[in-house]
Structures are given as C-alpha cells and as structure tokens.
C-alpha cells in the first residue's frame, strides 16, 4: 500500500511522515533534501538551476514509486511525483525561472513516467497559509531556505489548491494552520482517526460519507 503526504515547503510533511510511520509501523520514504546536490545552488540562483533541480527530484521520485510498486509493505512517502510536475515546475515556468524549452522537455519526461505509475492508495494534503509556512521554515533554520521568495511560496500554494481541486484519487485534506499534530497529541489522533476511516472503513456505514474528507 502506498500512502503519500503532499504540501508546500514548511507545511509539516516530514514531521507527519515520521509520526505516521512510527504510529502504524509503516516504512517511510523521505524527500532527498539534505543530500540534494542542487538545492542550495537553486535558492541562490533559481533561474540557472531550476531545470537541474526538477530533473533531480523527478528522477528520485520515480525511483521511489517504482520501488514502492515492488513491495508488499505499507510505505508512506514524503511528497509525491505529481507535485514536481503539477506544481513546482509549472510555478518556476510561470515565474520566468524555467524556460519554455526546458519546461516542455521536463513535461514530456513526466508524461512518459506517468504512463507507468498510478495514484497513491491515500494522499494526505497539508493545507497551510503563507504566514504559517514562513513561521515553520524559520523555525527549522535551514540556511539555504533563508532566501526563499514569498512570491515563490505564494505561487506554489495557488498551484497546490488548483491541483487538489481536480485530484481524482483517495484524499484527506488537513488544515495545517489549526491542526498542530506535531505538538498536540489530540490533533495527531484526529488525523489517525480519519486515516483509519479511509483505509479500514471504520465509519463506512455512515450514509453519504465524503470520499475526500477535510480536517
């Protein structure tokens, strides 16, 4: 089974991935950040390194999806392959930080990959406002994130909302501004209750149950 956590930079994906992996005994797959050879350069010169960074992420994410498809374990993934192609690359292109030539090349490669993979069994989307994202980014104190532009985060948020609106898979939406799962056990329990309902049908007897519930 494939569970995935989606959300903007600083929304709490890695924290929730770790907590859910520990709670359920799932195998976590984390985003390549600390050992990413392009990330620091990208934040210093986004236009120069945007294509390199997105290809790196796409390659890593595709390998993860292939590995997940080959295992019988339950795997929880920190960020999905969809976010690279539907949110991050288009945002860079719209901001003039990735050329149309590079964007079209990247998109063709993504479309080829998507002919071989499907949706996760459950997507958990962490919805967050820009002020909350900035607060979280500042708290974790990564040096290379100090130069992140607010217009970059804003563009990502807009594309996340557009993507989620049309998402066709099984999904939970968590209000990360108000559901403080990282330091409130009762809030984390709200999330696990909703996951149990989605995966194991604890509340499936409820008439008219929403297939894409929100927290």
Beta strands, then each sheet from edge to edge (+ up, - down):
strand 1: 2-7
strand 2: 27-29
strand 3: 75-78
strand 4: 122-127
strand 5: 171-175
sheet 1: 2+ 3+ 1+ 4+ 5+
end
